[in-house]
Amino acid sequence: MTEGQDTRDAADAMGDARMRFHRALLQSHRLRGFFDELDDAASSFCLLLKQLGYSPEQTLIDAKKVIDDALEGHDIPTAERAVLMCIQQYYK
């Protein structure tokens, strides 16, 4: 596999993980307290960033971008839970 292909594969994986995380945030917001998918999606997203070499700070910045985009400040408890899941996954 070429370096260009590896970069495209990583970008595709990142896009897929970001979309899944976004959808899980919206679902948790709508269903108020349905956290199973959110916990899994947040953990998967942040683990992928860690595996790609992102620093803890950059991982959290990227996660917060997805959270802000999905929730637009409307569901602080869900946002806080997603951030916690990312931090926990990064330092596992």
N, CA, C and O atoms as a CHARMM CRD file, in Angstrom:
* protein
*
  368
    1    1 MET  N      0.84600  -1.17600   0.00000 PROA 1      0.00000
    2    1 MET  CA     0.00000   0.00000   0.00000 PROA 1      0.00000
    3    1 MET  C      0.89400   1.24300   0.00000 PROA 1      0.00000
    4    1 MET  O      1.92700   1.25800   0.66900 PROA 1      0.00000
    5    2 THR  N      0.51600   2.25900  -0.72500 PROA 2      0.00000
    6    2 THR  CA     1.32200   3.46400  -0.83300 PROA 2      0.00000
    7    2 THR  C      1.00900   4.42800   0.30000 PROA 2      0.00000
    8    2 THR  O     -0.00600   4.30700   0.98700 PROA 2      0.00000
    9    3 GLU  N      1.90100   5.38100   0.47400 PROA 3      0.00000
   10    3 GLU  CA     1.68600   6.39900   1.50300 PROA 3      0.00000
   11    3 GLU  C      0.43100   7.21100   1.21100 PROA 3      0.00000
   12    3 GLU  O     -0.31400   7.55800   2.12800 PROA 3      0.00000
   13    4 GLY  N      0.19600   7.51400  -0.06100 PROA 4      0.00000
   14    4 GLY  CA    -1.01100   8.24500  -0.45500 PROA 4      0.00000
   15    4 GLY  C     -2.27300   7.47100  -0.12300 PROA 4      0.00000
   16    4 GLY  O     -3.26200   8.04900   0.32600 PROA 4      0.00000
   17    5 GLN  N     -2.23900   6.16000  -0.34500 PROA 5      0.00000
   18    5 GLN  CA    -3.38600   5.31500  -0.02300 PROA 5      0.00000
   19    5 GLN  C     -3.60400   5.27400   1.48500 PROA 5      0.00000
   20    5 GLN  O     -4.74200   5.33900   1.94900 PROA 5      0.00000
   21    6 ASP  N     -2.52500   5.16600   2.25000 PROA 6      0.00000
   22    6 ASP  CA    -2.63500   5.17100   3.71300 PROA 6      0.00000
   23    6 ASP  C     -3.26900   6.46400   4.20800 PROA 6      0.00000
   24    6 ASP  O     -4.09800   6.44600   5.11800 PROA 6      0.00000
   25    7 THR  N     -2.88000   7.57600   3.61300 PROA 7      0.00000
   26    7 THR  CA    -3.43200   8.87800   3.99600 PROA 7      0.00000
   27    7 THR  C     -4.92000   8.94600   3.67500 PROA 7      0.00000
   28    7 THR  O     -5.70700   9.44100   4.48200 PROA 7      0.00000
   29    8 ARG  N     -5.31000   8.44800   2.49700 PROA 8      0.00000
   30    8 ARG  CA    -6.72600   8.42700   2.13000 PROA 8      0.00000
   31    8 ARG  C     -7.51800   7.50800   3.04800 PROA 8      0.00000
   32    8 ARG  O     -8.63100   7.84000   3.45500 PROA 8      0.00000
   33    9 ASP  N     -6.94700   6.35300   3.37400 PROA 9      0.00000
   34    9 ASP  CA    -7.61600   5.42100   4.28100 PROA 9      0.00000
   35    9 ASP  C     -7.82200   6.04600   5.65600 PROA 9      0.00000
   36    9 ASP  O     -8.89100   5.90800   6.25100 PROA 9      0.00000
   37   10 ALA  N     -6.80500   6.72800   6.15600 PROA 10     0.00000
   38   10 ALA  CA    -6.91700   7.39600   7.45500 PROA 10     0.00000
   39   10 ALA  C     -7.97200   8.49900   7.40100 PROA 10     0.00000
   40   10 ALA  O     -8.74600   8.66800   8.34300 PROA 10     0.00000
   41   11 ALA  N     -8.00300   9.24600   6.30100 PROA 11     0.00000
   42   11 ALA  CA    -8.98900  10.31500   6.15500 PROA 11     0.00000
   43   11 ALA  C    -10.40300   9.73600   6.08700 PROA 11     0.00000
   44   11 ALA  O    -11.33600  10.29300   6.66600 PROA 11     0.00000
   45   12 ASP  N    -10.55700   8.61700   5.37700 PROA 12     0.00000
   46   12 ASP  CA   -11.87200   7.96500   5.30400 PROA 12     0.00000
   47   12 ASP  C    -12.30500   7.46500   6.67000 PROA 12     0.00000
   48   12 ASP  O    -13.45800   7.64400   7.06200 PROA 12     0.00000
   49   13 ALA  N    -11.38800   6.83800   7.39900 PROA 13     0.00000
   50   13 ALA  CA   -11.70300   6.34100   8.74200 PROA 13     0.00000
   51   13 ALA  C    -12.07900   7.50000   9.66200 PROA 13     0.00000
   52   13 ALA  O    -13.00300   7.38800  10.46700 PROA 13     0.00000
   53   14 MET  N    -11.36300   8.60400   9.53900 PROA 14     0.00000
   54   14 MET  CA   -11.64900   9.78300  10.35600 PROA 14     0.00000
   55   14 MET  C    -13.03600  10.33600  10.02400 PROA 14     0.00000
   56   14 MET  O    -13.80300  10.67000  10.92700 PROA 14     0.00000
   57   15 GLY  N    -13.35600  10.43100   8.75000 PROA 15     0.00000
   58   15 GLY  CA   -14.66700  10.92900   8.34100 PROA 15     0.00000
   59   15 GLY  C    -15.79300  10.03700   8.83400 PROA 15     0.00000
   60   15 GLY  O    -16.81700  10.52300   9.31400 PROA 15     0.00000
   61   16 ASP  N    -15.60000   8.73000   8.71400 PROA 16     0.00000
   62   16 ASP  CA   -16.61600   7.78600   9.19200 PROA 16     0.00000
   63   16 ASP  C    -16.81000   7.89600  10.69800 PROA 16     0.00000
   64   16 ASP  O    -17.94200   7.92300  11.18100 PROA 16     0.00000
   65   17 ALA  N    -15.70700   7.95900  11.44100 PROA 17     0.00000
   66   17 ALA  CA   -15.78900   8.05800  12.90700 PROA 17     0.00000
   67   17 ALA  C    -16.43000   9.37600  13.32700 PROA 17     0.00000
   68   17 ALA  O    -17.21200   9.41900  14.27800 PROA 17     0.00000
   69   18 ARG  N    -16.09700  10.44800  12.61600 PROA 18     0.00000
   70   18 ARG  CA   -16.66600  11.76400  12.92900 PROA 18     0.00000
   71   18 ARG  C    -18.19000  11.76400  12.69800 PROA 18     0.00000
   72   18 ARG  O    -18.94700  12.28600  13.51700 PROA 18     0.00000
   73   19 MET  N    -18.62500  11.17400  11.57900 PROA 19     0.00000
   74   19 MET  CA   -20.07100  11.12300  11.29100 PROA 19     0.00000
   75   19 MET  C    -20.81800  10.26300  12.31300 PROA 19     0.00000
   76   19 MET  O    -21.91200  10.61600  12.75500 PROA 19     0.00000
   77   20 ARG  N    -20.22200   9.14600  12.67800 PROA 20     0.00000
   78   20 ARG  CA   -20.85400   8.27100  13.67500 PROA 20     0.00000
   79   20 ARG  C    -20.97400   8.98400  15.02000 PROA 20     0.00000
   80   20 ARG  O    -22.01100   8.90200  15.67900 PROA 20     0.00000
   81   21 PHE  N    -19.92700   9.67600  15.42100 PROA 21     0.00000
   82   21 PHE  CA   -19.92800  10.44000  16.66300 PROA 21     0.00000
   83   21 PHE  C    -21.01200  11.52400  16.61400 PROA 21     0.00000
   84   21 PHE  O    -21.75800  11.70400  17.57700 PROA 21     0.00000
   85   22 HSD  N    -21.09300  12.23100  15.50500 PROA 22     0.00000
   86   22 HSD  CA   -22.08400  13.28600  15.31600 PROA 22     0.00000
   87   22 HSD  C    -23.50500  12.71900  15.43300 PROA 22     0.00000
   88   22 HSD  O    -24.34600  13.27300  16.14000 PROA 22     0.00000
   89   23 ARG  N    -23.75800  11.61500  14.73600 PROA 23     0.00000
   90   23 ARG  CA   -25.08700  10.98600  14.80100 PROA 23     0.00000
   91   23 ARG  C    -25.42500  10.52000  16.21300 PROA 23     0.00000
   92   23 ARG  O    -26.56000  10.67100  16.66500 PROA 23     0.00000
   93   24 ALA  N    -24.45400   9.96100  16.90000 PROA 24     0.00000
   94   24 ALA  CA   -24.68700   9.48700  18.26700 PROA 24     0.00000
   95   24 ALA  C    -24.99400  10.64800  19.20700 PROA 24     0.00000
   96   24 ALA  O    -25.82800  10.52100  20.10300 PROA 24     0.00000
   97   25 LEU  N    -24.33200  11.76200  19.00700 PROA 25     0.00000
   98   25 LEU  CA   -24.63000  12.95600  19.81500 PROA 25     0.00000
   99   25 LEU  C    -26.06100  13.41800  19.58800 PROA 25     0.00000
  100   25 LEU  O    -26.77900  13.71600  20.54200 PROA 25     0.00000
  101   26 LEU  N    -26.47400  13.47900  18.33600 PROA 26     0.00000
  102   26 LEU  CA   -27.84600  13.90500  18.03300 PROA 26     0.00000
  103   26 LEU  C    -28.86800  12.93400  18.61900 PROA 26     0.00000
  104   26 LEU  O    -29.88800  13.35300  19.16700 PROA 26     0.00000
  105   27 GLN  N    -28.59100  11.64000  18.50200 PROA 27     0.00000
  106   27 GLN  CA   -29.49800  10.63600  19.03500 PROA 27     0.00000
  107   27 GLN  C    -29.59600  10.75200  20.56000 PROA 27     0.00000
  108   27 GLN  O    -30.69200  10.69100  21.11800 PROA 27     0.00000
  109   28 SER  N    -28.48000  10.91500  21.21900 PROA 28     0.00000
  110   28 SER  CA   -28.49200  11.05200  22.67900 PROA 28     0.00000
  111   28 SER  C    -29.24600  12.30300  23.10300 PROA 28     0.00000
  112   28 SER  O    -29.95300  12.29700  24.11100 PROA 28     0.00000
  113   29 HSD  N    -29.09600  13.36400  22.34100 PROA 29     0.00000
  114   29 HSD  CA   -29.80800  14.60700  22.63900 PROA 29     0.00000
  115   29 HSD  C    -31.31700  14.41800  22.47300 PROA 29     0.00000
  116   29 HSD  O    -32.10000  14.83900  23.32500 PROA 29     0.00000
  117   30 ARG  N    -31.71100  13.79100  21.38500 PROA 30     0.00000
  118   30 ARG  CA   -33.14400  13.59300  21.11700 PROA 30     0.00000
  119   30 ARG  C    -33.80200  12.63300  22.10400 PROA 30     0.00000
  120   30 ARG  O    -34.93900  12.84600  22.52500 PROA 30     0.00000
  121   31 LEU  N    -33.08200  11.58200  22.46800 PROA 31     0.00000
  122   31 LEU  CA   -33.66600  10.55600  23.32700 PROA 31     0.00000
  123   31 LEU  C    -33.41500  10.79800  24.81500 PROA 31     0.00000
  124   31 LEU  O    -33.89900  10.04100  25.65700 PROA 31     0.00000
  125   32 ARG  N    -32.68100  11.82200  25.13200 PROA 32     0.00000
  126   32 ARG  CA   -32.42300  12.21500  26.52300 PROA 32     0.00000
  127   32 ARG  C    -31.98700  11.04200  27.38900 PROA 32     0.00000
  128   32 ARG  O    -32.80200  10.42100  28.07100 PROA 32     0.00000
  129   33 GLY  N    -30.72700  10.75500  27.35500 PROA 33     0.00000
  130   33 GLY  CA   -30.20200   9.74600  28.24600 PROA 33     0.00000
  131   33 GLY  C    -29.85500   8.43000  27.59200 PROA 33     0.00000
  132   33 GLY  O    -29.45200   7.49500  28.28400 PROA 33     0.00000
  133   34 PHE  N    -29.99700   8.32300  26.28800 PROA 34     0.00000
  134   34 PHE  CA   -29.59800   7.11300  25.59200 PROA 34     0.00000
  135   34 PHE  C    -28.11200   7.25100  25.26200 PROA 34     0.00000
  136   34 PHE  O    -27.73800   7.86100  24.26000 PROA 34     0.00000
  137   35 PHE  N    -27.27500   6.67400  26.12300 PROA 35     0.00000
  138   35 PHE  CA   -25.84300   6.94500  26.01700 PROA 35     0.00000
  139   35 PHE  C    -25.00100   5.80000  25.47400 PROA 35     0.00000
  140   35 PHE  O    -23.81200   5.99600  25.22300 PROA 35     0.00000
  141   36 ASP  N    -25.56300   4.61900  25.28500 PROA 36     0.00000
  142   36 ASP  CA   -24.74500   3.48700  24.84500 PROA 36     0.00000
  143   36 ASP  C    -24.00000   3.78700  23.54600 PROA 36     0.00000
  144   36 ASP  O    -22.78300   3.61600  23.47000 PROA 36     0.00000
  145   37 GLU  N    -24.72200   4.22900  22.54000 PROA 37     0.00000
  146   37 GLU  CA   -24.09700   4.52100  21.24600 PROA 37     0.00000
  147   37 GLU  C    -23.15300   5.71000  21.35100 PROA 37     0.00000
  148   37 GLU  O    -22.09300   5.71800  20.72600 PROA 37     0.00000
  149   38 LEU  N    -23.52900   6.71200  22.13600 PROA 38     0.00000
  150   38 LEU  CA   -22.66000   7.88200  22.31600 PROA 38     0.00000
  151   38 LEU  C    -21.33700   7.46800  22.93800 PROA 38     0.00000
  152   38 LEU  O    -20.27300   7.86000  22.45800 PROA 38     0.00000
  153   39 ASP  N    -21.39500   6.68400  23.99600 PROA 39     0.00000
  154   39 ASP  CA   -20.16400   6.26500  24.66400 PROA 39     0.00000
  155   39 ASP  C    -19.26300   5.49900  23.70100 PROA 39     0.00000
  156   39 ASP  O    -18.05300   5.72200  23.66500 PROA 39     0.00000
  157   40 ASP  N    -19.84800   4.60800  22.93000 PROA 40     0.00000
  158   40 ASP  CA   -19.06900   3.81800  21.98400 PROA 40     0.00000
  159   40 ASP  C    -18.50000   4.68800  20.86300 PROA 40     0.00000
  160   40 ASP  O    -17.33100   4.55100  20.50400 PROA 40     0.00000
  161   41 ALA  N    -19.31600   5.57200  20.31700 PROA 41     0.00000
  162   41 ALA  CA   -18.86800   6.42700  19.20700 PROA 41     0.00000
  163   41 ALA  C    -17.79700   7.42100  19.66000 PROA 41     0.00000
  164   41 ALA  O    -16.81700   7.64300  18.94800 PROA 41     0.00000
  165   42 ALA  N    -17.97600   8.01400  20.83100 PROA 42     0.00000
  166   42 ALA  CA   -16.98600   8.96300  21.35200 PROA 42     0.00000
  167   42 ALA  C    -15.66600   8.24500  21.61200 PROA 42     0.00000
  168   42 ALA  O    -14.59600   8.75200  21.27400 PROA 42     0.00000
  169   43 SER  N    -15.74900   7.07200  22.20900 PROA 43     0.00000
  170   43 SER  CA   -14.53700   6.29500  22.48500 PROA 43     0.00000
  171   43 SER  C    -13.82600   5.91300  21.19500 PROA 43     0.00000
  172   43 SER  O    -12.60500   6.03600  21.10000 PROA 43     0.00000
  173   44 SER  N    -14.57600   5.45500  20.20600 PROA 44     0.00000
  174   44 SER  CA   -13.97900   5.05200  18.92800 PROA 44     0.00000
  175   44 SER  C    -13.32300   6.23200  18.22100 PROA 44     0.00000
  176   44 SER  O    -12.22400   6.10400  17.68100 PROA 44     0.00000
  177   45 PHE  N    -13.99700   7.38400  18.22500 PROA 45     0.00000
  178   45 PHE  CA   -13.46700   8.58300  17.57800 PROA 45     0.00000
  179   45 PHE  C    -12.14000   8.99400  18.21400 PROA 45     0.00000
  180   45 PHE  O    -11.15600   9.24400  17.51800 PROA 45     0.00000
  181   46 CYS  N    -12.12800   9.06000  19.53300 PROA 46     0.00000
  182   46 CYS  CA   -10.92500   9.53500  20.22300 PROA 46     0.00000
  183   46 CYS  C     -9.79700   8.51000  20.17600 PROA 46     0.00000
  184   46 CYS  O     -8.62600   8.88600  20.12700 PROA 46     0.00000
  185   47 LEU  N    -10.12900   7.23700  20.18900 PROA 47     0.00000
  186   47 LEU  CA    -9.10200   6.20200  20.04400 PROA 47     0.00000
  187   47 LEU  C     -8.46300   6.29400  18.66200 PROA 47     0.00000
  188   47 LEU  O     -7.24500   6.16500  18.53700 PROA 47     0.00000
  189   48 LEU  N     -9.26000   6.51200  17.63400 PROA 48     0.00000
  190   48 LEU  CA    -8.71900   6.65700  16.28800 PROA 48     0.00000
  191   48 LEU  C     -7.74900   7.83600  16.21200 PROA 48     0.00000
  192   48 LEU  O     -6.67100   7.72400  15.62800 PROA 48     0.00000
  193   49 LEU  N     -8.13700   8.96300  16.80300 PROA 49     0.00000
  194   49 LEU  CA    -7.24700  10.12900  16.78200 PROA 49     0.00000
  195   49 LEU  C     -5.93600   9.81100  17.49100 PROA 49     0.00000
  196   49 LEU  O     -4.86000  10.17800  17.02000 PROA 49     0.00000
  197   50 LYS  N     -6.03600   9.13000  18.62100 PROA 50     0.00000
  198   50 LYS  CA    -4.83100   8.73400  19.35800 PROA 50     0.00000
  199   50 LYS  C     -3.95000   7.84200  18.48300 PROA 50     0.00000
  200   50 LYS  O     -2.73700   8.03900  18.41500 PROA 50     0.00000
  201   51 GLN  N     -4.55900   6.86700  17.81900 PROA 51     0.00000
  202   51 GLN  CA    -3.80800   5.95100  16.95700 PROA 51     0.00000
  203   51 GLN  C     -3.16200   6.67200  15.77500 PROA 51     0.00000
  204   51 GLN  O     -2.13300   6.23800  15.25900 PROA 51     0.00000
  205   52 LEU  N     -3.77400   7.77000  15.35400 PROA 52     0.00000
  206   52 LEU  CA    -3.22400   8.55800  14.24100 PROA 52     0.00000
  207   52 LEU  C     -2.14600   9.53000  14.71000 PROA 52     0.00000
  208   52 LEU  O     -1.57000  10.26200  13.90400 PROA 52     0.00000
  209   53 GLY  N     -1.87500   9.53600  16.01900 PROA 53     0.00000
  210   53 GLY  CA    -0.80000  10.36400  16.54400 PROA 53     0.00000
  211   53 GLY  C     -1.21500  11.72900  17.04700 PROA 53     0.00000
  212   53 GLY  O     -0.36100  12.58000  17.29400 PROA 53     0.00000
  213   54 TYR  N     -2.50700  11.95600  17.20500 PROA 54     0.00000
  214   54 TYR  CA    -2.96900  13.24000  17.72300 PROA 54     0.00000
  215   54 TYR  C     -2.60400  13.35100  19.19400 PROA 54     0.00000
  216   54 TYR  O     -2.66400  12.36800  19.93300 PROA 54     0.00000
  217   55 SER  N     -2.23100  14.54100  19.61300 PROA 55     0.00000
  218   55 SER  CA    -1.95200  14.79900  21.03000 PROA 55     0.00000
  219   55 SER  C     -3.26900  14.78700  21.80200 PROA 55     0.00000
  220   55 SER  O     -4.33800  14.90300  21.20300 PROA 55     0.00000
  221   56 PRO  N     -3.20100  14.64600  23.12800 PROA 56     0.00000
  222   56 PRO  CA    -4.43900  14.71400  23.91600 PROA 56     0.00000
  223   56 PRO  C     -5.19400  16.02500  23.68500 PROA 56     0.00000
  224   56 PRO  O     -6.42100  16.03500  23.58300 PROA 56     0.00000
  225   57 GLU  N     -4.45600  17.11400  23.60500 PROA 57     0.00000
  226   57 GLU  CA    -5.08800  18.41900  23.41500 PROA 57     0.00000
  227   57 GLU  C     -5.79300  18.50900  22.07100 PROA 57     0.00000
  228   57 GLU  O     -6.92700  18.98300  21.99100 PROA 57     0.00000
  229   58 GLN  N     -5.11900  18.05100  21.00500 PROA 58     0.00000
  230   58 GLN  CA    -5.72400  18.11100  19.67600 PROA 58     0.00000
  231   58 GLN  C     -6.91500  17.17100  19.56800 PROA 58     0.00000
  232   58 GLN  O     -7.90000  17.48600  18.89900 PROA 58     0.00000
  233   59 THR  N     -6.82800  16.03100  20.21700 PROA 59     0.00000
  234   59 THR  CA    -7.94600  15.09400  20.23300 PROA 59     0.00000
  235   59 THR  C     -9.16700  15.74300  20.86000 PROA 59     0.00000
  236   59 THR  O    -10.27100  15.65200  20.32300 PROA 59     0.00000
  237   60 LEU  N     -8.97000  16.39300  21.98600 PROA 60     0.00000
  238   60 LEU  CA   -10.08200  17.05000  22.66600 PROA 60     0.00000
  239   60 LEU  C    -10.62500  18.22200  21.85600 PROA 60     0.00000
  240   60 LEU  O    -11.83700  18.43800  21.82800 PROA 60     0.00000
  241   61 ILE  N     -9.76700  18.97100  21.20800 PROA 61     0.00000
  242   61 ILE  CA   -10.21000  20.08700  20.36100 PROA 61     0.00000
  243   61 ILE  C    -11.08200  19.55700  19.22400 PROA 61     0.00000
  244   61 ILE  O    -12.14900  20.10900  18.95400 PROA 61     0.00000
  245   62 ASP  N    -10.63400  18.48600  18.55400 PROA 62     0.00000
  246   62 ASP  CA   -11.41300  17.91800  17.45100 PROA 62     0.00000
  247   62 ASP  C    -12.73300  17.33800  17.94300 PROA 62     0.00000
  248   62 ASP  O    -13.76500  17.50000  17.29300 PROA 62     0.00000
  249   63 ALA  N    -12.70300  16.65800  19.09500 PROA 63     0.00000
  250   63 ALA  CA   -13.94500  16.11400  19.66000 PROA 63     0.00000
  251   63 ALA  C    -14.92200  17.23800  19.98700 PROA 63     0.00000
  252   63 ALA  O    -16.11700  17.12100  19.71800 PROA 63     0.00000
  253   64 LYS  N    -14.42400  18.31600  20.55900 PROA 64     0.00000
  254   64 LYS  CA   -15.30400  19.44100  20.91000 PROA 64     0.00000
  255   64 LYS  C    -15.89700  20.10300  19.66400 PROA 64     0.00000
  256   64 LYS  O    -17.01200  20.62200  19.71200 PROA 64     0.00000
  257   65 LYS  N    -15.17100  20.08900  18.56800 PROA 65     0.00000
  258   65 LYS  CA   -15.72100  20.62300  17.31600 PROA 65     0.00000
  259   65 LYS  C    -16.92700  19.80100  16.87400 PROA 65     0.00000
  260   65 LYS  O    -17.94900  20.35400  16.47000 PROA 65     0.00000
  261   66 VAL  N    -16.80300  18.48400  16.95300 PROA 66     0.00000
  262   66 VAL  CA   -17.91900  17.61000  16.57200 PROA 66     0.00000
  263   66 VAL  C    -19.09000  17.82800  17.53600 PROA 66     0.00000
  264   66 VAL  O    -20.24000  17.92900  17.11100 PROA 66     0.00000
  265   67 ILE  N    -18.79200  17.89800  18.81200 PROA 67     0.00000
  266   67 ILE  CA   -19.82800  18.10500  19.82600 PROA 67     0.00000
  267   67 ILE  C    -20.55000  19.42500  19.59900 PROA 67     0.00000
  268   67 ILE  O    -21.78100  19.46500  19.60200 PROA 67     0.00000
  269   68 ASP  N    -19.80400  20.49800  19.40400 PROA 68     0.00000
  270   68 ASP  CA   -20.41400  21.81200  19.18400 PROA 68     0.00000
  271   68 ASP  C    -21.24400  21.84000  17.90800 PROA 68     0.00000
  272   68 ASP  O    -22.32300  22.43200  17.87200 PROA 68     0.00000
  273   69 ASP  N    -20.73700  21.19900  16.86600 PROA 69     0.00000
  274   69 ASP  CA   -21.46900  21.15100  15.60300 PROA 69     0.00000
  275   69 ASP  C    -22.79500  20.40100  15.76600 PROA 69     0.00000
  276   69 ASP  O    -23.82000  20.81700  15.22600 PROA 69     0.00000
  277   70 ALA  N    -22.76800  19.30900  16.50400 PROA 70     0.00000
  278   70 ALA  CA   -23.97300  18.48100  16.65700 PROA 70     0.00000
  279   70 ALA  C    -24.97900  19.09800  17.62100 PROA 70     0.00000
  280   70 ALA  O    -26.17700  19.12500  17.34000 PROA 70     0.00000
  281   71 LEU  N    -24.50200  19.58500  18.73900 PROA 71     0.00000
  282   71 LEU  CA   -25.42100  20.01200  19.80800 PROA 71     0.00000
  283   71 LEU  C    -25.66000  21.51200  19.86600 PROA 71     0.00000
  284   71 LEU  O    -26.64300  21.95800  20.45800 PROA 71     0.00000
  285   72 GLU  N    -24.79100  22.28100  19.27300 PROA 72     0.00000
  286   72 GLU  CA   -24.93100  23.74800  19.22800 PROA 72     0.00000
  287   72 GLU  C    -25.21600  24.34600  20.60300 PROA 72     0.00000
  288   72 GLU  O    -25.98400  25.30000  20.72500 PROA 72     0.00000
  289   73 GLY  N    -24.59100  23.77700  21.63900 PROA 73     0.00000
  290   73 GLY  CA   -24.73700  24.32400  22.98400 PROA 73     0.00000
  291   73 GLY  C    -26.04900  24.01900  23.67200 PROA 73     0.00000
  292   73 GLY  O    -26.33600  24.59200  24.72400 PROA 73     0.00000
  293   74 HSD  N    -26.86800  23.12000  23.10100 PROA 74     0.00000
  294   74 HSD  CA   -28.20800  22.87400  23.64100 PROA 74     0.00000
  295   74 HSD  C    -28.29700  21.76600  24.67200 PROA 74     0.00000
  296   74 HSD  O    -29.32500  21.63900  25.33700 PROA 74     0.00000
  297   75 ASP  N    -27.27100  20.96900  24.82800 PROA 75     0.00000
  298   75 ASP  CA   -27.36600  19.81900  25.73200 PROA 75     0.00000
  299   75 ASP  C    -26.03100  19.64100  26.45100 PROA 75     0.00000
  300   75 ASP  O    -25.21200  18.81000  26.06000 PROA 75     0.00000
  301   76 ILE  N    -25.82600  20.41600  27.48600 PROA 76     0.00000
  302   76 ILE  CA   -24.55900  20.41300  28.21900 PROA 76     0.00000
  303   76 ILE  C    -24.26000  19.04100  28.84000 PROA 76     0.00000
  304   76 ILE  O    -23.12000  18.58700  28.74900 PROA 76     0.00000
  305   77 PRO  N    -25.23300  18.36000  29.47000 PROA 77     0.00000
  306   77 PRO  CA   -24.90800  17.04700  30.04700 PROA 77     0.00000
  307   77 PRO  C    -24.40500  16.03300  29.00400 PROA 77     0.00000
  308   77 PRO  O    -23.47700  15.27400  29.28200 PROA 77     0.00000
  309   78 THR  N    -25.00300  16.01800  27.82800 PROA 78     0.00000
  310   78 THR  CA   -24.54600  15.10800  26.78200 PROA 78     0.00000
  311   78 THR  C    -23.15700  15.51200  26.30100 PROA 78     0.00000
  312   78 THR  O    -22.30300  14.65300  26.08500 PROA 78     0.00000
  313   79 ALA  N    -22.92700  16.79200  26.13400 PROA 79     0.00000
  314   79 ALA  CA   -21.60800  17.27300  25.70900 PROA 79     0.00000
  315   79 ALA  C    -20.54200  16.90300  26.73600 PROA 79     0.00000
  316   79 ALA  O    -19.45900  16.44200  26.37500 PROA 79     0.00000
  317   80 GLU  N    -20.84700  17.10300  28.00800 PROA 80     0.00000
  318   80 GLU  CA   -19.88500  16.77800  29.05800 PROA 80     0.00000
  319   80 GLU  C    -19.58900  15.27800  29.08700 PROA 80     0.00000
  320   80 GLU  O    -18.44300  14.87300  29.28500 PROA 80     0.00000
  321   81 ARG  N    -20.60100  14.47000  28.89500 PROA 81     0.00000
  322   81 ARG  CA   -20.40000  13.02200  28.87900 PROA 81     0.00000
  323   81 ARG  C    -19.49600  12.62500  27.71500 PROA 81     0.00000
  324   81 ARG  O    -18.60100  11.79600  27.88100 PROA 81     0.00000
  325   82 ALA  N    -19.72000  13.20600  26.54600 PROA 82     0.00000
  326   82 ALA  CA   -18.89800  12.88900  25.37300 PROA 82     0.00000
  327   82 ALA  C    -17.43800  13.28200  25.60800 PROA 82     0.00000
  328   82 ALA  O    -16.52900  12.53600  25.24600 PROA 82     0.00000
  329   83 VAL  N    -17.21700  14.43400  26.20500 PROA 83     0.00000
  330   83 VAL  CA   -15.84700  14.86800  26.51200 PROA 83     0.00000
  331   83 VAL  C    -15.20300  13.89300  27.49600 PROA 83     0.00000
  332   83 VAL  O    -14.05000  13.50000  27.31600 PROA 83     0.00000
  333   84 LEU  N    -15.93300  13.50700  28.52100 PROA 84     0.00000
  334   84 LEU  CA   -15.41200  12.55400  29.50400 PROA 84     0.00000
  335   84 LEU  C    -15.03900  11.23000  28.84000 PROA 84     0.00000
  336   84 LEU  O    -13.98700  10.66400  29.13600 PROA 84     0.00000
  337   85 MET  N    -15.88500  10.74000  27.95600 PROA 85     0.00000
  338   85 MET  CA   -15.60000   9.48100  27.27100 PROA 85     0.00000
  339   85 MET  C    -14.32100   9.59100  26.43100 PROA 85     0.00000
  340   85 MET  O    -13.52600   8.65300  26.37500 PROA 85     0.00000
  341   86 CYS  N    -14.13500  10.72700  25.78900 PROA 86     0.00000
  342   86 CYS  CA   -12.92500  10.92700  24.98500 PROA 86     0.00000
  343   86 CYS  C    -11.67800  10.91900  25.86300 PROA 86     0.00000
  344   86 CYS  O    -10.68200  10.27300  25.53600 PROA 86     0.00000
  345   87 ILE  N    -11.74000  11.62900  26.95700 PROA 87     0.00000
  346   87 ILE  CA   -10.59000  11.68900  27.85900 PROA 87     0.00000
  347   87 ILE  C    -10.27600  10.30200  28.39900 PROA 87     0.00000
  348   87 ILE  O     -9.11800   9.88500  28.41500 PROA 87     0.00000
  349   88 GLN  N    -11.30400   9.58800  28.84000 PROA 88     0.00000
  350   88 GLN  CA   -11.10000   8.24700  29.37400 PROA 88     0.00000
  351   88 GLN  C    -10.50300   7.32000  28.32700 PROA 88     0.00000
  352   88 GLN  O     -9.59200   6.55000  28.63200 PROA 88     0.00000
  353   89 GLN  N    -10.99500   7.38400  27.11500 PROA 89     0.00000
  354   89 GLN  CA   -10.49000   6.50100  26.05900 PROA 89     0.00000
  355   89 GLN  C     -9.05000   6.84300  25.71300 PROA 89     0.00000
  356   89 GLN  O     -8.23400   5.94800  25.49500 PROA 89     0.00000
  357   90 TYR  N     -8.73900   8.11200  25.66300 PROA 90     0.00000
  358   90 TYR  CA    -7.38400   8.51300  25.28000 PROA 90     0.00000
  359   90 TYR  C     -6.35900   7.98600  26.27700 PROA 90     0.00000
  360   90 TYR  O     -5.26800   7.56800  25.88800 PROA 90     0.00000
  361   91 TYR  N     -6.70300   8.00500  27.53900 PROA 91     0.00000
  362   91 TYR  CA    -5.74500   7.61500  28.57800 PROA 91     0.00000
  363   91 TYR  C     -5.88900   6.17300  29.04700 PROA 91     0.00000
  364   91 TYR  O     -5.28200   5.79600  30.04900 PROA 91     0.00000
  365   92 LYS  N     -6.67100   5.36400  28.35500 PROA 92     0.00000
  366   92 LYS  CA    -6.78600   3.93300  28.69300 PROA 92     0.00000
  367   92 LYS  C     -5.47500   3.23800  28.48700 PROA 92     0.00000
  368   92 LYS  O     -5.37200   2.03300  28.71800 PROA 92     0.00000
